[in-house]
Amino acid sequence: MLLLKYKAHINVEWCNQSTSIKYLFKYISKRYDRISAAIRIFSFPLHERTPTVERSYFHLLGEHSIIFNNDEDMYSLLSKPSVKESMLTSWLKANKIYNKMMLATKETRL
């Protein structure tokens, strides 16, 4: 009957499973998932972040790179906190100091 009515070939399949119908309705009426909703509610920046990747330097103690200008005084350069500690060594030191927080559950941190 459909061939005569529309004068075209129509591929019709019969689905006798309720799960496929539930899937179709779930797919059509799907909204944002929980994480996307949280990102939108708290207005976390997702696009146009610079730099897009934050580099973590892994190194031996006292052997990390130092960036400086040629006209900079060497003594003032060596007294900077960034020369003595890096992001990694500061993180490791914080883990030693605040080791009780590592044992805390998610509910106690909030």
N, C-alpha and C positions, 0 to 999 in steps of 0.2 A: 503494500500500500504506500509506503514512504517513497518507493521508487517512482510510482505513478504520480504522486502528489508533487514532488520536487523535481522530477525528471533528471535525477542525478543518482550516482552511486553513493550509498550511505553505509558506512561500516557501523553496525550495531552489535554491542556485546552485552550479554546478560550477566549481571553480577548478583549473585544470590547470597552474598555475605554481608552481614550487618557491619562488620569491622571496616570494610571498604567505604561504606557510606559514612560512617563516623569519621573516618580519616578525611574524606572529602570536605565534610562540614567543618572539621577542625582546621583544615588547611585554609579554607576560605575565610573563616572568622578569626584567624590567628592574629593576635596583637603582639606587642613587644614582649619579649621574655623578661624575667626578673632583673637580670643584670643590665640590660639595655634601659629598663625603667629607672634603675638606681643611678646609672650614669647620667641620664637626662634630668632626674630630680636634683642631684647634687651638682649639676653643671660642670662635670669634669671635661676639660678640653680634650677633644679627640683628634682634631685636625689642626694643621698649620702650627705644629709645635716645633720650635727650634732650640737646640738640636733635637732631631727625632730620636736619636739614640744617645744615651749617656754612657760614656766609656768608663769602664772600671779597670784600673791598672792592677795587675797581679805581679808582684815583684818580691825580691828579698829585702829584708830590713836594711834601710840605709842606702839602697841602690835603686832609687826611683828617679825618673827624669825631672829636671828642674828647668823651667822656662824663664829667661830673664833678658833684659835689655843690656846692651854693651855699656851704657853710661850709668848703670845701677851700681851702688856701693855693695861690695861683696859681703861686708859684715852685716849690713841691714838685710841683705838677701838671705843669708844663712840663719838669721834670727826669726824669720817668718815661720808661722806654724805649719804652713803647707810644705815646707822643706823637711821638717822633722817627721810629719805624719801624713799618710795618704788616706783616701777614703776607706781602703781595705783595712789598714792598721787601726784606724779610728773605730771601725765597725767591730773588729775583733776585741779591742779594748773595752768597748761598750758592752759586749757580750759577757766579758769577765766581770764587769762591775754590776751589771743588771741581770745576773743570771736567774734571779727569781722570776723575772718577767717571762723568761723562756718556758717556765713550767706552768705559767698561768693559762687558764683556758680562755677561750674566746669570750665567754660571758663575763669573766672577771676583768678583762681588758676594756670592755665597753663601759 
